Amino acid sequence: MSAHDPTRPPARGIAGYRFGGIVLDLKRHAIVVDGAEAASTPQVLLLLRILCEADGRLIQQQELFDRLWPGGQEVSEASLSQLVSQLRSALGPYAGSVAT
């Protein structure tokens, strides 16, 4: 899994990442799509942050499980698929930026 577009430096005054019309604002813990804050959960924010930090590198499924659900609890592939779906929903017209 990877963010399809490479990340760019954050917008002025924003601690985070920007690509296309998306801003991941780490200071405010928010995803902003075309200037409007998108509904998201802490795990959706974490998933987007992991993808942005990967800077286009493919992330193995096990790495995502380890980072999204630390502590070794049992998590199904369906849980990850649902989280990816929630992220795509939050990204709206930029949903295709997340490749699996």
DOVODREN-204281 format. One record per residue (C-alpha): residue number from 1; residue in one letter; x, y, z. Coordinates in nm, 4 decimals, decimal comma. Example, Ala and Ser with C-alpha at 12.3 -4.5 7.8 and 13.67 -1.06 7.14 Angstrom:
BEGIN
<node pos="1" code="A" u="1,2300" v="-0,4500" w="0,7800"/>
<node pos="2" code="S" u="1,3670" v="-0,1060" w="0,7140"/>
***
This chain:
BEGIN
<node pos="1" code="M" u="0,0000" v="0,0000" w="0,0000"/>
<node pos="2" code="S" u="0,1307" v="0,3470" w="-0,0747"/>
<node pos="3" code="A" u="0,0215" v="0,7044" w="-0,1227"/>
<node pos="4" code="H" u="-0,0064" v="0,7327" w="-0,5005"/>
<node pos="5" code="D" u="0,1235" v="1,0897" w="-0,5243"/>
<node pos="6" code="P" u="0,4549" v="1,1834" w="-0,3633"/>
<node pos="7" code="T" u="0,4192" v="1,4062" w="-0,0600"/>
<node pos="8" code="R" u="0,5304" v="1,7661" w="-0,0632"/>
<node pos="9" code="P" u="0,6328" v="1,9919" w="0,2220"/>
<node pos="10" code="P" u="0,3393" v="2,1059" w="0,4331"/>
<node pos="11" code="A" u="0,1531" v="2,4249" w="0,3603"/>
<node pos="12" code="R" u="0,2841" v="2,7322" w="0,5404"/>
<node pos="13" code="G" u="0,1942" v="2,7196" w="0,9088"/>
<node pos="14" code="I" u="0,0886" v="2,3560" w="0,8933"/>
<node pos="15" code="A" u="0,2803" v="2,0766" w="1,0638"/>
<node pos="16" code="G" u="0,2083" v="1,7835" w="0,8371"/>
<node pos="17" code="Y" u="0,1855" v="1,6788" w="0,4754"/>
<node pos="18" code="R" u="0,0178" v="1,8089" w="0,1608"/>
<node pos="19" code="F" u="-0,0510" v="1,6335" w="-0,1681"/>
<node pos="20" code="G" u="-0,3046" v="1,7228" w="-0,4317"/>
<node pos="21" code="G" u="-0,5881" v="1,9009" w="-0,2524"/>
<node pos="22" code="I" u="-0,5227" v="1,7124" w="0,0714"/>
<node pos="23" code="V" u="-0,3552" v="1,8416" w="0,3859"/>
<node pos="24" code="L" u="-0,2780" v="1,6134" w="0,6787"/>
<node pos="25" code="D" u="-0,2505" v="1,8660" w="0,9600"/>
<node pos="26" code="L" u="-0,0652" v="1,6912" w="1,2421"/>
<node pos="27" code="K" u="-0,0939" v="1,9878" w="1,4749"/>
<node pos="28" code="R" u="-0,4741" v="1,9963" w="1,4535"/>
<node pos="29" code="H" u="-0,5109" v="1,6182" w="1,4034"/>
<node pos="30" code="A" u="-0,7187" v="1,6787" w="1,0925"/>
<node pos="31" code="I" u="-0,7480" v="1,5860" w="0,7283"/>
<node pos="32" code="V" u="-0,8380" v="1,8845" w="0,5122"/>
<node pos="33" code="V" u="-0,9698" v="1,8168" w="0,1612"/>
<node pos="34" code="D" u="-0,9919" v="2,1127" w="-0,0753"/>
<node pos="35" code="G" u="-0,9983" v="2,3490" w="0,2224"/>
<node pos="36" code="A" u="-1,2693" v="2,1677" w="0,4210"/>
<node pos="37" code="E" u="-1,2007" v="1,9446" w="0,7202"/>
<node pos="38" code="A" u="-1,2993" v="1,5838" w="0,6514"/>
<node pos="39" code="A" u="-1,4546" v="1,3572" w="0,9110"/>
<node pos="40" code="S" u="-1,1996" v="1,1044" w="1,0324"/>
<node pos="41" code="T" u="-1,0962" v="0,8949" w="1,3287"/>
<node pos="42" code="P" u="-0,7580" v="0,8804" w="1,5039"/>
<node pos="43" code="Q" u="-0,6806" v="0,5511" w="1,3269"/>
<node pos="44" code="V" u="-0,7648" v="0,6965" w="0,9860"/>
<node pos="45" code="L" u="-0,5323" v="0,9878" w="1,0627"/>
<node pos="46" code="L" u="-0,2603" v="0,7445" w="1,1687"/>
<node pos="47" code="L" u="-0,3009" v="0,5401" w="0,8510"/>
<node pos="48" code="L" u="-0,2677" v="0,8513" w="0,6352"/>
<node pos="49" code="R" u="0,0362" v="0,9617" w="0,8356"/>
<node pos="50" code="I" u="0,2017" v="0,6210" w="0,7898"/>
<node pos="51" code="L" u="0,1422" v="0,6410" w="0,4147"/>
<node pos="52" code="C" u="0,2753" v="0,9969" w="0,3953"/>
<node pos="53" code="E" u="0,5860" v="0,9079" w="0,5960"/>
<node pos="54" code="A" u="0,6524" v="0,6183" w="0,3582"/>
<node pos="55" code="D" u="0,7000" v="0,8771" w="0,0807"/>
<node pos="56" code="G" u="0,5729" v="0,6429" w="-0,1916"/>
<node pos="57" code="R" u="0,7428" v="0,3299" w="-0,0549"/>
<node pos="58" code="L" u="0,5260" v="0,0188" w="-0,0615"/>
<node pos="59" code="I" u="0,4218" v="-0,0771" w="0,2916"/>
<node pos="60" code="Q" u="0,3725" v="-0,4427" w="0,3713"/>
<node pos="61" code="Q" u="0,0459" v="-0,5456" w="0,5339"/>
<node pos="62" code="Q" u="0,2197" v="-0,6741" w="0,8488"/>
<node pos="63" code="E" u="0,3909" v="-0,3380" w="0,9004"/>
<node pos="64" code="L" u="0,0515" v="-0,1673" w="0,8856"/>
<node pos="65" code="F" u="-0,0918" v="-0,4134" w="1,1388"/>
<node pos="66" code="D" u="0,2048" v="-0,3570" w="1,3711"/>
<node pos="67" code="R" u="0,1819" v="0,0218" w="1,3538"/>
<node pos="68" code="L" u="-0,1966" v="0,0589" w="1,3558"/>
<node pos="69" code="W" u="-0,2619" v="-0,2007" w="1,6246"/>
<node pos="70" code="P" u="0,0492" v="-0,2173" w="1,8436"/>
<node pos="71" code="G" u="0,0509" v="-0,4675" w="2,1248"/>
<node pos="72" code="G" u="0,0095" v="-0,7815" w="1,9192"/>
<node pos="73" code="Q" u="-0,3694" v="-0,8077" w="1,9364"/>
<node pos="74" code="E" u="-0,5335" v="-1,0234" w="1,6710"/>
<node pos="75" code="V" u="-0,6706" v="-0,8092" w="1,3886"/>
<node pos="76" code="S" u="-0,8301" v="-0,9361" w="1,0697"/>
<node pos="77" code="E" u="-0,7575" v="-0,8266" w="0,7156"/>
<node pos="78" code="A" u="-1,1175" v="-0,7050" w="0,7083"/>
<node pos="79" code="S" u="-1,0329" v="-0,4502" w="0,9806"/>
<node pos="80" code="L" u="-0,7526" v="-0,3089" w="0,7672"/>
<node pos="81" code="S" u="-0,9734" v="-0,3085" w="0,4570"/>
<node pos="82" code="Q" u="-1,2412" v="-0,1178" w="0,6491"/>
<node pos="83" code="L" u="-0,9845" v="0,1376" w="0,7675"/>
<node pos="84" code="V" u="-0,8578" v="0,1883" w="0,4114"/>
<node pos="85" code="S" u="-1,2181" v="0,2335" w="0,2984"/>
<node pos="86" code="Q" u="-1,2738" v="0,4953" w="0,5699"/>
<node pos="87" code="L" u="-0,9579" v="0,6779" w="0,4596"/>
<node pos="88" code="R" u="-1,0672" v="0,6769" w="0,0964"/>
<node pos="89" code="S" u="-1,4056" v="0,8094" w="0,2022"/>
<node pos="90" code="A" u="-1,2401" v="1,0912" w="0,3990"/>
<node pos="91" code="L" u="-1,0246" v="1,1817" w="0,0978"/>
<node pos="92" code="G" u="-1,3308" v="1,2213" w="-0,1230"/>
<node pos="93" code="P" u="-1,2279" v="1,3085" w="-0,4791"/>
<node pos="94" code="Y" u="-0,8686" v="1,2081" w="-0,3951"/>
<node pos="95" code="A" u="-0,9595" v="0,8550" w="-0,2834"/>
<node pos="96" code="G" u="-0,7524" v="0,7162" w="-0,5714"/>
<node pos="97" code="S" u="-0,4409" v="0,8549" w="-0,4028"/>
<node pos="98" code="V" u="-0,4388" v="0,5437" w="-0,1828"/>
<node pos="99" code="A" u="-0,3274" v="0,2405" w="-0,3806"/>
<node pos="100" code="T" u="-0,3526" v="-0,1142" w="-0,2497"/>
***
